[in-house]
Amino acid sequence: MIPDPETALSLAYPIGLGIAALGAGLGIGKGMASAMEAMGRQPEAIGKIQTAMIIGAAFIEALAIYALISVFLIG
């Protein structure tokens, strides 16, 4: 039995949002771990590393927020 499109969306969006949140969490975790390791190896470059880390985290969070907003716009 094939579900109607509205039912398919109501099942697919929570799964997609969960995958987006998982991906964002893994991406931020990997980025922060790499930045902390780089700061430990080169303490004189902490300012540059921290700036790049914050910009990267903002981009990753923006993707997760786009996924969340799409649920409200479509659903």
Biopython code that builds the backbone (N, CA, C, O; Angstrom):
import numpy as np
from Bio.PDB.StructureBuilder import StructureBuilder

atoms = [
    (1, "MET", "N", (0.842, -1.188, 0.000)),
    (1, "MET", "CA", (0.000, 0.000, 0.000)),
    (1, "MET", "C", (0.881, 1.244, 0.000)),
    (1, "MET", "O", (1.779, 1.369, 0.833)),
    (2, "ILE", "N", (0.638, 2.137, -0.902)),
    (2, "ILE", "CA", (1.407, 3.372, -1.018)),
    (2, "ILE", "C", (0.685, 4.471, -0.231)),
    (2, "ILE", "O", (-0.490, 4.745, -0.474)),
    (3, "PRO", "N", (1.407, 5.108, 0.729)),
    (3, "PRO", "CA", (0.751, 6.174, 1.498)),
    (3, "PRO", "C", (0.584, 7.441, 0.654)),
    (3, "PRO", "O", (1.296, 7.654, -0.328)),
    (4, "ASP", "N", (-0.361, 8.260, 1.059)),
    (4, "ASP", "CA", (-0.543, 9.528, 0.348)),
    (4, "ASP", "C", (0.647, 10.454, 0.639)),
    (4, "ASP", "O", (1.362, 10.233, 1.616)),
    (5, "PRO", "N", (0.872, 11.473, -0.178)),
    (5, "PRO", "CA", (2.056, 12.333, -0.014)),
    (5, "PRO", "C", (2.128, 13.024, 1.347)),
    (5, "PRO", "O", (3.221, 13.211, 1.882)),
    (6, "GLU", "N", (0.998, 13.400, 1.907)),
    (6, "GLU", "CA", (1.017, 14.082, 3.201)),
    (6, "GLU", "C", (1.519, 13.144, 4.301)),
    (6, "GLU", "O", (2.282, 13.565, 5.171)),
    (7, "THR", "N", (1.102, 11.899, 4.269)),
    (7, "THR", "CA", (1.567, 10.924, 5.254)),
    (7, "THR", "C", (3.048, 10.642, 5.058)),
    (7, "THR", "O", (3.791, 10.514, 6.031)),
    (8, "ALA", "N", (3.477, 10.543, 3.816)),
    (8, "ALA", "CA", (4.893, 10.300, 3.535)),
    (8, "ALA", "C", (5.753, 11.449, 4.062)),
    (8, "ALA", "O", (6.816, 11.218, 4.637)),
    (9, "LEU", "N", (5.292, 12.687, 3.866)),
    (9, "LEU", "CA", (6.041, 13.831, 4.391)),
    (9, "LEU", "C", (6.060, 13.838, 5.907)),
    (9, "LEU", "O", (7.081, 14.165, 6.512)),
    (10, "SER", "N", (4.951, 13.483, 6.525)),
    (10, "SER", "CA", (4.905, 13.509, 7.983)),
    (10, "SER", "C", (5.800, 12.438, 8.591)),
    (10, "SER", "O", (6.194, 12.549, 9.752)),
    (11, "LEU", "N", (6.122, 11.415, 7.833)),
    (11, "LEU", "CA", (7.055, 10.398, 8.314)),
    (11, "LEU", "C", (8.503, 10.724, 7.934)),
    (11, "LEU", "O", (9.426, 10.421, 8.690)),
    (12, "ALA", "N", (8.698, 11.334, 6.777)),
    (12, "ALA", "CA", (10.050, 11.576, 6.278)),
    (12, "ALA", "C", (10.717, 12.776, 6.945)),
    (12, "ALA", "O", (11.926, 12.757, 7.177)),
    (13, "TYR", "N", (9.952, 13.813, 7.256)),
    (13, "TYR", "CA", (10.566, 15.012, 7.818)),
    (13, "TYR", "C", (11.219, 14.780, 9.180)),
    (13, "TYR", "O", (12.341, 15.243, 9.380)),
    (14, "PRO", "N", (10.585, 14.095, 10.118)),
    (14, "PRO", "CA", (11.291, 13.848, 11.391)),
    (14, "PRO", "C", (12.559, 13.029, 11.214)),
    (14, "PRO", "O", (13.554, 13.257, 11.903)),
    (15, "ILE", "N", (12.525, 12.079, 10.293)),
    (15, "ILE", "CA", (13.724, 11.284, 10.050)),
    (15, "ILE", "C", (14.818, 12.159, 9.444)),
    (15, "ILE", "O", (15.973, 12.092, 9.865)),
    (16, "GLY", "N", (14.458, 12.974, 8.462)),
    (16, "GLY", "CA", (15.435, 13.873, 7.844)),
    (16, "GLY", "C", (15.989, 14.896, 8.814)),
    (16, "GLY", "O", (17.178, 15.212, 8.780)),
    (17, "LEU", "N", (15.123, 15.417, 9.687)),
    (17, "LEU", "CA", (15.585, 16.386, 10.678)),
    (17, "LEU", "C", (16.535, 15.729, 11.673)),
    (17, "LEU", "O", (17.526, 16.331, 12.086)),
    (18, "GLY", "N", (16.233, 14.514, 12.048)),
    (18, "GLY", "CA", (17.131, 13.782, 12.941)),
    (18, "GLY", "C", (18.487, 13.533, 12.309)),
    (18, "GLY", "O", (19.520, 13.663, 12.966)),
    (19, "ILE", "N", (18.483, 13.179, 11.041)),
    (19, "ILE", "CA", (19.750, 12.964, 10.331)),
    (19, "ILE", "C", (20.530, 14.274, 10.222)),
    (19, "ILE", "O", (21.751, 14.285, 10.373)),
    (20, "ALA", "N", (19.825, 15.378, 9.959)),
    (20, "ALA", "CA", (20.492, 16.683, 9.870)),
    (20, "ALA", "C", (21.093, 17.080, 11.215)),
    (20, "ALA", "O", (22.210, 17.593, 11.271)),
    (21, "ALA", "N", (20.348, 16.840, 12.306)),
    (21, "ALA", "CA", (20.861, 17.166, 13.636)),
    (21, "ALA", "C", (22.061, 16.291, 13.987)),
    (21, "ALA", "O", (23.037, 16.768, 14.567)),
    (22, "LEU", "N", (21.985, 15.016, 13.635)),
    (22, "LEU", "CA", (23.104, 14.113, 13.893)),
    (22, "LEU", "C", (24.336, 14.552, 13.107)),
    (22, "LEU", "O", (25.443, 14.580, 13.645)),
    (23, "GLY", "N", (24.142, 14.894, 11.836)),
    (23, "GLY", "CA", (25.262, 15.351, 11.017)),
    (23, "GLY", "C", (25.875, 16.640, 11.539)),
    (23, "GLY", "O", (27.096, 16.792, 11.552)),
    (24, "ALA", "N", (25.023, 17.571, 11.972)),
    (24, "ALA", "CA", (25.536, 18.827, 12.521)),
    (24, "ALA", "C", (26.309, 18.580, 13.806)),
    (24, "ALA", "O", (27.366, 19.171, 14.023)),
    (25, "GLY", "N", (25.789, 17.714, 14.652)),
    (25, "GLY", "CA", (26.488, 17.397, 15.897)),
    (25, "GLY", "C", (27.836, 16.750, 15.654)),
    (25, "GLY", "O", (28.827, 17.101, 16.295)),
    (26, "LEU", "N", (27.874, 15.810, 14.733)),
    (26, "LEU", "CA", (29.146, 15.161, 14.403)),
    (26, "LEU", "C", (30.128, 16.143, 13.770)),
    (26, "LEU", "O", (31.322, 16.113, 14.066)),
    (27, "GLY", "N", (29.617, 17.015, 12.894)),
    (27, "GLY", "CA", (30.483, 17.999, 12.243)),
    (27, "GLY", "C", (31.078, 18.994, 13.228)),
    (27, "GLY", "O", (32.268, 19.301, 13.169)),
    (28, "ILE", "N", (30.246, 19.493, 14.130)),
    (28, "ILE", "CA", (30.750, 20.443, 15.125)),
    (28, "ILE", "C", (31.723, 19.752, 16.070)),
    (28, "ILE", "O", (32.750, 20.326, 16.434)),
    (29, "GLY", "N", (31.410, 18.532, 16.466)),
    (29, "GLY", "CA", (32.318, 17.794, 17.347)),
    (29, "GLY", "C", (33.672, 17.570, 16.713)),
    (29, "GLY", "O", (34.703, 17.753, 17.359)),
    (30, "LYS", "N", (33.676, 17.173, 15.448)),
    (30, "LYS", "CA", (34.941, 16.948, 14.738)),
    (30, "LYS", "C", (35.714, 18.256, 14.566)),
    (30, "LYS", "O", (36.933, 18.296, 14.733)),
    (31, "GLY", "N", (34.992, 19.317, 14.232)),
    (31, "GLY", "CA", (35.650, 20.613, 14.063)),
    (31, "GLY", "C", (36.250, 21.142, 15.356)),
    (31, "GLY", "O", (37.372, 21.648, 15.368)),
    (32, "MET", "N", (35.499, 21.024, 16.444)),
    (32, "MET", "CA", (36.008, 21.493, 17.740)),
    (32, "MET", "C", (37.204, 20.668, 18.194)),
    (32, "MET", "O", (38.179, 21.214, 18.711)),
    (33, "ALA", "N", (37.131, 19.349, 18.000)),
    (33, "ALA", "CA", (38.254, 18.493, 18.393)),
    (33, "ALA", "C", (39.509, 18.849, 17.611)),
    (33, "ALA", "O", (40.600, 18.924, 18.175)),
    (34, "SER", "N", (39.349, 19.068, 16.314)),
    (34, "SER", "CA", (40.507, 19.431, 15.491)),
    (34, "SER", "C", (41.061, 20.795, 15.885)),
    (34, "SER", "O", (42.276, 20.993, 15.910)),
    (35, "ALA", "N", (40.170, 21.734, 16.191)),
    (35, "ALA", "CA", (40.624, 23.068, 16.587)),
    (35, "ALA", "C", (41.355, 23.021, 17.928)),
    (35, "ALA", "O", (42.382, 23.678, 18.100)),
    (36, "MET", "N", (40.832, 22.252, 18.869)),
    (36, "MET", "CA", (41.500, 22.146, 20.171)),
    (36, "MET", "C", (42.879, 21.505, 20.025)),
    (36, "MET", "O", (43.833, 21.919, 20.683)),
    (37, "GLU", "N", (42.978, 20.503, 19.170)),
    (37, "GLU", "CA", (44.273, 19.867, 18.931)),
    (37, "GLU", "C", (45.242, 20.852, 18.277)),
    (37, "GLU", "O", (46.418, 20.898, 18.637)),
    (38, "ALA", "N", (44.749, 21.637, 17.320)),
    (38, "ALA", "CA", (45.608, 22.621, 16.655)),
    (38, "ALA", "C", (46.058, 23.706, 17.637)),
    (38, "ALA", "O", (47.205, 24.150, 17.597)),
    (39, "MET", "N", (45.142, 24.131, 18.524)),
    (39, "MET", "CA", (45.517, 25.138, 19.523)),
    (39, "MET", "C", (46.567, 24.597, 20.483)),
    (39, "MET", "O", (47.454, 25.336, 20.911)),
    (40, "GLY", "N", (46.476, 23.321, 20.823)),
    (40, "GLY", "CA", (47.471, 22.716, 21.697)),
    (40, "GLY", "C", (48.827, 22.606, 21.026)),
    (40, "GLY", "O", (49.860, 22.730, 21.683)),
    (41, "ARG", "N", (48.829, 22.375, 19.736)),
    (41, "ARG", "CA", (50.091, 22.226, 19.011)),
    (41, "ARG", "C", (50.745, 23.578, 18.700)),
    (41, "ARG", "O", (51.971, 23.696, 18.702)),
    (42, "GLN", "N", (49.909, 24.601, 18.430)),
    (42, "GLN", "CA", (50.451, 25.922, 18.096)),
    (42, "GLN", "C", (49.747, 26.998, 18.922)),
    (42, "GLN", "O", (48.830, 27.652, 18.426)),
    (43, "PRO", "N", (50.157, 27.184, 20.155)),
    (43, "PRO", "CA", (49.489, 28.175, 21.007)),
    (43, "PRO", "C", (49.579, 29.605, 20.476)),
    (43, "PRO", "O", (48.728, 30.433, 20.800)),
    (44, "GLU", "N", (50.585, 29.905, 19.674)),
    (44, "GLU", "CA", (50.723, 31.270, 19.160)),
    (44, "GLU", "C", (49.673, 31.583, 18.090)),
    (44, "GLU", "O", (49.465, 32.753, 17.768)),
    (45, "ALA", "N", (49.017, 30.580, 17.539)),
    (45, "ALA", "CA", (48.022, 30.792, 16.487)),
    (45, "ALA", "C", (46.590, 30.624, 16.994)),
    (45, "ALA", "O", (45.670, 30.421, 16.201)),
    (46, "ILE", "N", (46.401, 30.709, 18.307)),
    (46, "ILE", "CA", (45.074, 30.474, 18.886)),
    (46, "ILE", "C", (44.038, 31.430, 18.305)),
    (46, "ILE", "O", (42.921, 31.002, 18.014)),
    (47, "GLY", "N", (44.359, 32.681, 18.131)),
    (47, "GLY", "CA", (43.397, 33.666, 17.619)),
    (47, "GLY", "C", (42.868, 33.318, 16.238)),
    (47, "GLY", "O", (41.663, 33.370, 15.993)),
    (48, "LYS", "N", (43.778, 32.962, 15.336)),
    (48, "LYS", "CA", (43.366, 32.603, 13.970)),
    (48, "LYS", "C", (42.574, 31.304, 13.953)),
    (48, "LYS", "O", (41.573, 31.194, 13.244)),
    (49, "ILE", "N", (43.016, 30.321, 14.732)),
    (49, "ILE", "CA", (42.321, 29.032, 14.770)),
    (49, "ILE", "C", (40.929, 29.196, 15.353)),
    (49, "ILE", "O", (39.962, 28.625, 14.850)),
    (50, "GLN", "N", (40.838, 29.982, 16.418)),
    (50, "GLN", "CA", (39.543, 30.177, 17.071)),
    (50, "GLN", "C", (38.558, 30.899, 16.150)),
    (50, "GLN", "O", (37.375, 30.562, 16.115)),
    (51, "THR", "N", (39.040, 31.877, 15.417)),
    (51, "THR", "CA", (38.167, 32.591, 14.479)),
    (51, "THR", "C", (37.641, 31.646, 13.400)),
    (51, "THR", "O", (36.447, 31.647, 13.101)),
    (52, "ALA", "N", (38.522, 30.846, 12.822)),
    (52, "ALA", "CA", (38.103, 29.891, 11.799)),
    (52, "ALA", "C", (37.148, 28.850, 12.381)),
    (52, "ALA", "O", (36.206, 28.422, 11.714)),
    (53, "MET", "N", (37.395, 28.446, 13.628)),
    (53, "MET", "CA", (36.535, 27.460, 14.272)),
    (53, "MET", "C", (35.127, 28.012, 14.476)),
    (53, "MET", "O", (34.146, 27.307, 14.238)),
    (54, "ILE", "N", (35.022, 29.236, 14.904)),
    (54, "ILE", "CA", (33.711, 29.852, 15.154)),
    (54, "ILE", "C", (32.950, 30.040, 13.842)),
    (54, "ILE", "O", (31.744, 29.798, 13.790)),
    (55, "ILE", "N", (33.634, 30.466, 12.793)),
    (55, "ILE", "CA", (32.977, 30.629, 11.496)),
    (55, "ILE", "C", (32.492, 29.281, 10.971)),
    (55, "ILE", "O", (31.376, 29.180, 10.462)),
    (56, "GLY", "N", (33.315, 28.255, 11.089)),
    (56, "GLY", "CA", (32.919, 26.921, 10.649)),
    (56, "GLY", "C", (31.735, 26.387, 11.444)),
    (56, "GLY", "O", (30.822, 25.792, 10.871)),
    (57, "ALA", "N", (31.742, 26.592, 12.750)),
    (57, "ALA", "CA", (30.621, 26.146, 13.582)),
    (57, "ALA", "C", (29.337, 26.883, 13.217)),
    (57, "ALA", "O", (28.256, 26.295, 13.241)),
    (58, "ALA", "N", (29.448, 28.155, 12.884)),
    (58, "ALA", "CA", (28.267, 28.927, 12.491)),
    (58, "ALA", "C", (27.676, 28.392, 11.192)),
    (58, "ALA", "O", (26.455, 28.305, 11.060)),
    (59, "PHE", "N", (28.529, 28.031, 10.231)),
    (59, "PHE", "CA", (28.028, 27.465, 8.974)),
    (59, "PHE", "C", (27.346, 26.119, 9.207)),
    (59, "PHE", "O", (26.300, 25.842, 8.619)),
    (60, "ILE", "N", (27.927, 25.292, 10.054)),
    (60, "ILE", "CA", (27.328, 23.982, 10.330)),
    (60, "ILE", "C", (25.988, 24.152, 11.039)),
    (60, "ILE", "O", (25.021, 23.466, 10.709)),
    (61, "GLU", "N", (25.925, 25.056, 12.006)),
    (61, "GLU", "CA", (24.665, 25.303, 12.713)),
    (61, "GLU", "C", (23.619, 25.882, 11.766)),
    (61, "GLU", "O", (22.434, 25.577, 11.897)),
    (62, "ALA", "N", (24.040, 26.711, 10.817)),
    (62, "ALA", "CA", (23.093, 27.280, 9.857)),
    (62, "ALA", "C", (22.438, 26.176, 9.039)),
    (62, "ALA", "O", (21.242, 26.245, 8.755)),
    (63, "LEU", "N", (23.196, 25.168, 8.659)),
    (63, "LEU", "CA", (22.607, 24.059, 7.906)),
    (63, "LEU", "C", (21.571, 23.317, 8.738)),
    (63, "LEU", "O", (20.523, 22.933, 8.218)),
    (64, "ALA", "N", (21.846, 23.110, 10.017)),
    (64, "ALA", "CA", (20.876, 22.440, 10.889)),
    (64, "ALA", "C", (19.627, 23.305, 11.074)),
    (64, "ALA", "O", (18.513, 22.784, 11.118)),
    (65, "ILE", "N", (19.805, 24.592, 11.179)),
    (65, "ILE", "CA", (18.656, 25.494, 11.337)),
    (65, "ILE", "C", (17.827, 25.527, 10.049)),
    (65, "ILE", "O", (16.599, 25.591, 10.111)),
    (66, "TYR", "N", (18.482, 25.485, 8.885)),
    (66, "TYR", "CA", (17.741, 25.416, 7.623)),
    (66, "TYR", "C", (16.880, 24.167, 7.571)),
    (66, "TYR", "O", (15.742, 24.213, 7.103)),
    (67, "ALA", "N", (17.411, 23.057, 8.045)),
    (67, "ALA", "CA", (16.625, 21.818, 8.066)),
    (67, "ALA", "C", (15.415, 21.965, 8.985)),
    (67, "ALA", "O", (14.324, 21.503, 8.651)),
    (68, "LEU", "N", (15.600, 22.601, 10.132)),
    (68, "LEU", "CA", (14.491, 22.795, 11.058)),
    (68, "LEU", "C", (13.448, 23.739, 10.484)),
    (68, "LEU", "O", (12.250, 23.487, 10.608)),
    (69, "ILE", "N", (13.883, 24.808, 9.867)),
    (69, "ILE", "CA", (12.941, 25.788, 9.303)),
    (69, "ILE", "C", (12.159, 25.169, 8.146)),
    (69, "ILE", "O", (10.983, 25.485, 7.962)),
    (70, "SER", "N", (12.790, 24.296, 7.369)),
    (70, "SER", "CA", (12.072, 23.674, 6.247)),
    (70, "SER", "C", (10.894, 22.845, 6.742)),
    (70, "SER", "O", (9.885, 22.730, 6.047)),
    (71, "VAL", "N", (11.008, 22.270, 7.925)),
    (71, "VAL", "CA", (9.888, 21.511, 8.482)),
    (71, "VAL", "C", (8.703, 22.441, 8.731)),
    (71, "VAL", "O", (7.562, 22.071, 8.453)),
    (72, "PHE", "N", (8.953, 23.626, 9.244)),
    (72, "PHE", "CA", (7.878, 24.544, 9.529)),
    (72, "PHE", "C", (7.281, 25.155, 8.251)),
    (72, "PHE", "O", (6.084, 25.437, 8.192)),
    (73, "LEU", "N", (8.121, 25.353, 7.238)),
    (73, "LEU", "CA", (7.632, 25.943, 5.993)),
    (73, "LEU", "C", (6.806, 24.953, 5.172)),
    (73, "LEU", "O", (5.772, 25.319, 4.613)),
    (74, "ILE", "N", (7.253, 23.721, 5.101)),
    (74, "ILE", "CA", (6.568, 22.722, 4.290)),
    (74, "ILE", "C", (5.405, 22.091, 5.056)),
    (74, "ILE", "O", (4.320, 21.890, 4.510)),
    (75, "GLY", "N", (5.651, 21.786, 6.323)),
    (75, "GLY", "CA", (4.648, 21.052, 7.120)),
    (75, "GLY", "C", (3.546, 21.847, 7.608)),
    (75, "GLY", "O", (2.659, 21.324, 8.283)),
]
sb = StructureBuilder()
sb.init_structure("model")
sb.init_model(0)
sb.init_chain("A")
sb.init_seg("    ")
for serial, (resi, resn, name, xyz) in enumerate(atoms, 1):
    if name == "N":
        sb.init_residue(resn, " ", resi, " ")
    sb.init_atom(name, np.array(xyz, "f"), 0.0, 1.0, " ", f" {name:<3s}", serial, name[0])
structure = sb.get_structure()
